[in-house]
Amino acid sequence: GVILLEPDQDTFEHMRQEVVSETHPEHVPGSGPEQDYFSRYFAHAPWHHISVTYNFQIHHVPYSLESTLSCRHHALSDPESEPKYRTWLAPRMRIPLEEVRNVHFSGEVKFWDIFSSEETNAMDDKDFADHFIKHTLLGYARWFELSEPDDSYEEFGCRRRPGGGLELIADGSDAMPLVSSAVQRIRSVTEMAVAAWRKNAAQLVAEIPCLRSTLACPGLPAGCPWGIGTTLEVQSEDGDAWHPCTVRGVHSDGRYVV
C-alpha cells in the first residue's frame, strides 16, 4: 500500500522506543506487521482516502474485471436493478492510465530481476512485461489464455461461445470487449512501469557502477558461514520439527533471512 506521513522527530523517537522494546504490547504477530503497527499507532489520526492511481495494483485488475462482470450479470438478470449497474466499471477498469502515479506489483518475479540473468537483461520492456505478467498474475490462464474450466467463468456470469470467446449469461451479449480491455490495461500499465523502473535503475547504476555486481554477488558480514542461496533447515518454535529453507539475505548483525 501507500501512506503519506509528515515527518516529526518526536513521533519518530516515540515509535522507535516502542518497536525496540521487547515487552511493548505493540509486538503483535501478523502477516503485515509494519502496516498493522502504523494502523494502530495512527488510529486516532484524521485519515484521508487517496485514489487507486497512487496504488495501482496490477494483480488486482483481474479482480476488478471479475467484479465488473458479476455486477453486470446480476444487474441484467434483475429487471428492477438500476440501469447504472448494467454499465458499471470497477475503478481499475476505468481510470485513465496516464493518471497512474504508483504501480504496486506483487509476486515471485520482481522488476529488479532484469538484472538477475543475461536472459532477462536482454529482454525489452514489452518482453519483460509479458514475462512478469505470465509468472505473477493469478488470473493469467483465466483471462489471457481463456483456458480454465467452464465453471470458473460461470462464477462471474459468463459462458463460452461456440465460436470462441465469452458472453454474459444474462443476455448473451459479448463479454470479450471487457476482457480484452482488462488484458490490455494490464499489459499497458506493466510496460509503463517496467520502462520507468528501467530508466531510473539505469540512472542509479550510472551513479553507483558497482551496484549490479553487488546485487548479483552480495557480500556477507564477518563471521557469517552461509552464503545467499545456501540450503539449510530451521527448527520450529516448539522444537518438534525441522523445516527446509534457503538463505535469502543476511542482516548487518548476522541474523539470517530464509
Order of alpha helices (4+ residues) and beta strands (2+ residues): alpha-alpha-beta-alpha-alpha-beta-alpha-alpha-alpha-beta-beta-alpha-alpha-beta-beta-beta-beta
